[in-house]
Amino acid sequence: MQTELLIDGMDGEACADTIAKLLAEIDGVSDVRVSLRDRVARARIDETRVSPHRLMRTLSLAGYPASVQPAEAPAAPDATAANAGGCCGGCCGG
């Protein structure tokens, strides 16, 4: 499962590197990516071995309070483009 965490207190590359290292060291966590610009950490977790709560707790104890990023809803199709005679992108241009 892909997990996204919003990170507070991350204000430089050293912080981002520390967060990536902390998450990568947790058993059941893989493919860790940290965005300093977005203040988000993304990681793939094995839910049978670790929970998002464990990731948040680990970061919080290290001084980086975190919360789970809510999943974004899928974007709605652009009906206005289709109604105006434009391409909505749903047919791959065919």
C-alpha positions as CSV (number, residue, x, y, z in Angstrom):
1,M,0.0,0.0,0.0
2,Q,1.3,3.5,-0.9
3,T,1.2,5.9,2.1
4,E,1.7,9.6,2.0
5,L,2.6,11.6,5.1
6,L,2.5,15.4,5.5
7,I,5.6,16.4,7.5
8,D,5.9,19.4,9.8
9,G,9.3,20.8,10.7
10,M,11.1,19.7,7.5
11,D,13.0,22.8,6.4
12,G,16.0,21.6,4.5
13,E,17.7,18.8,2.5
14,A,19.3,17.5,5.7
15,C,15.8,17.1,7.2
16,A,14.5,15.4,4.1
17,D,17.4,13.0,4.1
18,T,16.9,12.2,7.8
19,I,13.2,11.5,7.3
20,A,14.0,9.2,4.3
21,K,16.5,7.3,6.4
22,L,14.2,7.0,9.4
23,L,11.4,5.6,7.2
24,A,13.6,3.3,5.2
25,E,14.9,1.7,8.4
26,I,11.4,0.6,9.5
27,D,10.7,-3.1,8.8
28,G,8.0,-3.4,6.2
29,V,8.7,0.0,4.5
30,S,10.2,0.3,1.0
31,D,10.4,2.8,-1.9
32,V,10.7,5.9,0.3
33,R,10.6,9.2,-1.4
34,V,10.6,12.6,0.3
35,S,9.6,15.9,-1.3
36,L,11.0,18.9,0.6
37,R,9.0,21.3,-1.7
38,D,5.7,19.5,-0.9
39,R,6.6,18.6,2.6
40,V,5.5,15.0,1.9
41,A,7.0,11.6,2.4
42,R,5.7,8.7,0.3
43,A,6.5,5.1,1.1
44,R,5.2,1.7,0.1
45,I,4.3,-0.3,3.3
46,D,3.5,-3.9,3.9
47,E,0.4,-3.6,6.1
48,T,1.0,-7.0,7.6
49,R,4.2,-5.7,9.2
50,V,3.7,-1.9,9.7
51,S,1.0,0.7,9.9
52,P,0.9,4.4,8.8
53,H,0.5,5.1,12.6
54,R,3.9,3.6,13.2
55,L,5.5,5.8,10.6
56,M,3.9,8.9,12.1
57,R,5.0,7.9,15.6
58,T,8.6,7.3,14.4
59,L,8.8,10.7,12.7
60,S,7.1,12.5,15.6
61,L,9.6,11.0,18.1
62,A,12.4,12.3,15.9
63,G,10.9,15.9,15.9
64,Y,9.0,15.7,12.7
65,P,5.3,15.6,13.4
66,A,3.4,13.9,10.6
67,S,-0.1,13.1,9.5
68,V,-1.5,10.9,6.8
69,Q,-2.2,12.7,3.6
70,P,-5.8,12.1,2.6
71,A,-6.1,10.3,-0.8
72,E,-7.2,12.6,-3.6
73,A,-10.5,11.9,-5.3
74,P,-10.1,11.0,-9.0
75,A,-10.6,14.0,-11.3
76,A,-14.0,14.3,-12.9
77,P,-14.0,14.2,-16.7
78,D,-14.1,17.6,-18.3
79,A,-17.6,17.7,-19.8
80,T,-17.2,21.3,-20.9
81,A,-14.6,20.5,-23.5
82,A,-16.8,17.7,-25.0
83,N,-19.8,20.0,-25.0
84,A,-17.8,22.8,-26.8
85,G,-16.7,20.4,-29.5
86,G,-13.2,20.0,-28.0
87,C,-11.5,16.8,-27.1
88,C,-12.1,15.5,-23.6
89,G,-9.2,13.1,-23.9
90,G,-11.3,10.0,-23.1
91,C,-11.1,8.5,-26.6
92,C,-7.3,9.0,-27.1
93,G,-8.1,11.3,-30.0
94,G,-9.8,8.6,-32.0
